[in-house]
Amino acid sequence: MQTRTLGTTGPQTSALGLGCMGMSALYGDTDRSESIATLHAALDAGVTLLDTGDFYGMGHNELLINEALRTAPAAAREKAQISVKFGALRTVEGGFTGYDGRPNAVKNFAAYSLQRLGTDHIDIYRIARVDPDVPIEETVGAIAELVEAGHVRHIGLSEVGAETLRRAAAVAPISDLQIEYSLISRGIEEAILPTARELGIGVTAYGVLSRGLISGHFSRDRKLAANDFRGMSPRFQGENLDRNLDLVDALRKIAEQKGVSVAQTAIAWVLSRGEDIVPLVGARRRDRLTEALGALDVTLDSDDISAIERAVPPGAAAGDRYPANQMAHLDSER
């Protein structure tokens, strides 16, 4: 497995990480046995970075990872690195009611995560979205205290803008910024990515296949389940979907010329953006994981990159990456 290092202060991880959210929530029905098998396959392949959130399935995802690690070979278990997002407030019905970044809340969230994960430390800990009522300095300061106590190894951030990134980095070392980055979500390139690089902060890129939209497997006539949040995503709606899948068709031609899949091409493009970027792939099945890992063997030269970016130019995507109420929570979009 190829490796990369998260920033100047973060850990060395596998070049691809596994995003585990879809194994518990938001993408329709889940298959526990296949999820465990996929986690085991990822570990067997040398994937070390497992990304989760304490609110994914309201604790379900952390318990799933716990089970997978307990039943994995000891050598793989010892190499696993768990990245946890916290702070999202949920209702019994599964709704989201905001975020809590108060220092006491940070430590409370961490205590519950450690119990569910069955570990004595969290490798990277980050608030999922900035709490607008709590200065980021206070939230990061609380995580820094968890680092000092040995409960957390590294501090991360999620979906923050350049100014917030600077403020947080002034409090404590930040290993990485987790943020959406893909061929059709390139907003970080203007200010956020240059700032992260200036500060020595790595990037863990989620949504590299835009929730399956640019995977090459999503069709115009696909019917989404009622519990699949993509049904509310602007990029999957009506004319937006048609326009976005036209981009995928253009990308497919390039992938076919190289003898690789659309998904592998899209992941390889993110990998090519810099050694400080670690893509997170949200594979829920072993076959999708195998396909994603194949991107590590795809080499894109300058002509390939130019062709890909002509097929999918910056700003070509139709629709925002989240519904309006969720976009409002993104410090990175301000």
N, C-alpha and C positions, 0 to 999 in steps of 0.2 A: 504494500500500500504506500502510495506517495504521501508525503507529509507536508504540512505548512505550519507556520508559527503565527499565532494571533498577536499581532502588534509587537512592540518591543518588550512588553512585560508579561504577555500572556503565555499560555502553554503551547507546546507543539501538539498538533492534532492530525488526524487523517485529512487528506486533501478534500474529501467529501464528508459531510456530516449527514446524519439521518434525522430529519424532522419527524417527530412522532405524533403530532396533534391528530392527524387523520385516523389514527388507530383507535381513537376514543370518541371523537366528536366532529361535527360540522361538515362531514362529507358523506352523509348517509349512514346506512347500517354498517356495522363493523364485525369483523371475524376475529375473535380472541385468539384462537389457535393459530391462524395464519399470521396474526400480528406478532405473536411470540416467535413463530418460525422465522419471520422476516427479521426480527431483532437478532435472533441467533445467527442468521445468515450474514447479516451486516457485521457482526462481531467476528465471525469466522473469516470474512473477507478483509479484515483489518480496519474496519470503520471503528473509530474510537469515540467520536463526538456524537452524543445522543442529546437532542434538543427537545425539551418539554416545557410545560407550564403547569403550575399548580391548579389552574382553573380549566385545564383541558379535561372535559368530562368530570369536572369538579373533584379532582383527586384520582380519577380512574387511570389516567395516563401514567402518573407516578407509580401507582400500584402495579400497573402492567410492566413498567420497566423494572421494578423491584423483582417481579416474578421471573422476567426474562434473565436478569442478571443472576438470580439465585440458581437457575437451572442451566446456566451456561458454564462451559469449562472455566476453571479457576483462572487460567492465564488470560483468557479474554475478559473475564470479569474485572480483573485487576487493572487492565488497560483502559477500561471504559471511563469516559469523561462525561459528566452530566451537566448540561446547561439548563438552568431553570428560570423561567419568567414568573413573576409574582405580581400581585397588586390588583388584579381584576376582581371586582365585586359582582357576585352572582345572586340570582334569585332561585327559589325552589324550582320554578318552572324553566330555568335555564337562561333567563335573560341576563343582560349586563347592565349594571347600575352605576358604573364609574370605576375609579381607581383610588387606591389608598397607599400613599407613599410616606406616611408618618413613621418616624423611627421605631416606635413601639410596635406598629403594625408590621414593619419590615421584619423585625425579630420574631414576631408571632408567626408570620407566614413561613419563615425559615424553619422554625421548630416543627411545624406540621409537615413540611416537605421532607425533612430529614427522617421523620417517623415513617412516612409513607414509602420513601425510597429505601429505607433500611440501611442507610449509610451514615457515616459519622461526619461527612463533609459534602458540600456541593462544590463542584469544580468551577462553575461560572454562574453568578447570580445577578439577575437584572430585573428592574421593574418593567412590566410589559408596555406601559404607556406612562408618560409623565403625569403625575398628579398635579393639576393646575393650582391646587390650594397649598401645596407644600414645595418649598424651594428644592431644586434638584440637589443642592449642596447638602441638605438635611437627609435626603433619602440615601445618597451615596455615602454620606458620613456614617449612617447606620450600617450599611453593608461593610464599610471599612472596619467597623468595630467587630462584625462577625468574622472578618478575615483575621483580625488580631486575635480573636478567641479560638481560631482554628476550625470554625464551622464552615467557612467559605474559603476557597483558594484564590479566586479572581473575581473582579468586578466587571460586569458588562453593562451595556445600555441597549435600549431598543427604540427604534423609530424616533430618534431625537434629531433636531436640527443642529447646524454648525455652532450657533451661539451656546446652546445647552451643552453640547459636547465639550466646548472650552471650559465652561463653568464646572462641569463635573470633573474634568481632568485636573483642574486646579485643586481639587479636594483630595483625590487619591488616584493611583494608577488605574487606568481603564484598559482592559485587555482587548475588548472588541465591541463594535457596534453591530447589533443585529438589525437588519433593515431589508426591505424588499428591493431586489435588484435583478433585473432580467432584461432580455432584449426589448420587451415592451414596457419596462418600468425603469427608466434610466435617470430619473430625477436627481439621484444622489451625485451624479457626475459634476454638476455645476458648482456646488459649494461644500456639500457634506463629505464626499469622498476626499477632496483635496485637504479639508480640515483634518479628517481622521489621519491621513498620511502625514501631515505636518506634525501632529501630536503623537505619532507612533502608535496609533490605535488600529487594530485589524478590523475586518468586516466579515461577519457571518451572514451570507446572503440567503434570505428565504424567498420563496415564490419564484425560483429560477425557471420553473415551467408555468408560472402564472396560474397556479391551482389546476393544472392540467390543460389549460387553454392552449398553450403552445407545445404540448407534448406530442402532437401528431395523432393522438388517440381520441380527441374530442370531436364529435360530429355535430352538424347543424340540427339534426333531428333527435338528438339525445334528450331523453326526458329525465330531469333531475328529481330525486326523491324530495319529499316535503321537508325532511330534516337535513337537506344539503344546502348550506348557506350560499352556495354559488347561484342558487335561484334568485337571490336578492342582489347579486353583484352586478354592477352596471356593465361590465365587460362581457357578461354572458347573456345580455338582454337584446332581443330583437335585431335591429339593424347593426347595433354594435357587435353582436356575435358574428354576424355575416362578414363585416369588415375585418374583424380580427382573425377569423378563419381564412380570409383571403391572404392575410400576411403569412399564416401557417402554410398555405399552399405554395407560396413563393419560397418559403424556407425549405419546404419539402424537396423542391427541385435541386437545391444545393446539396441537401443531405444525400439524396439519391446519387448525385454525381460523385460523392465521396464514399458511397457504399456504407453509410451509417444511418441511424434513425434520426428523425426530427428531434426527439428528446435529447439524444446524445449531442447533436449539433448545438442545441440551445444551452445545454449544461457546459459543453466545451467552450462556448463563447464566454460564459461567466468566468470559467477557470482561466481563460486567457487574459482577463482584465488585470491580473496582478497576483503575485505570490502572497499578498497580504489578504486575499479574499478566499474564504472557504464557503463554497455553496452547500446549502442544506437541501437535500432531496427528500420529498415527502412520500416516499414509497410505502405503501401499505401491504404490498404483496411481493413475494420473492422474485417473480418474473420482472416486475417493474424495477426492483432493486438491481437485478442483474443488468438490465438495460442501462440504468443510470450509471452504474460502475463502469460500464463500457466507455463512457465519456472520457475517462482518464486515459484511454488509449487513442483518443482522437487528437490529431495534431492539426491546428489551424495556422496556415501561413498568412502573410499579409494580404495575398490575393483572396484567400478564403474569407478573411475578416471583412474586406471591402465588399465582397459579394453578399455576405450575410447582412451587412448594414445597408446595402442598397435595397435588399429584399425587405428588410424590416428597419426603416429609418427611425432615428430618435423622434419620439412624439407621434408615431404613427398609430398607436393604439387608440381605439375608440372606447370612451367611457373611463371614469375614474376607477382606481383599483379597489376602492371600498364604497359602500353606500354613504350618503352624505353625513348621516349621524355618526358613523365610525371615522370618516375623514376628519371630523371635527376634533377627534382625540389625538390626531397625529401631530406632534410637535415638529416632525420632519417636513410637514407640508405648510408650515407657517412662514 
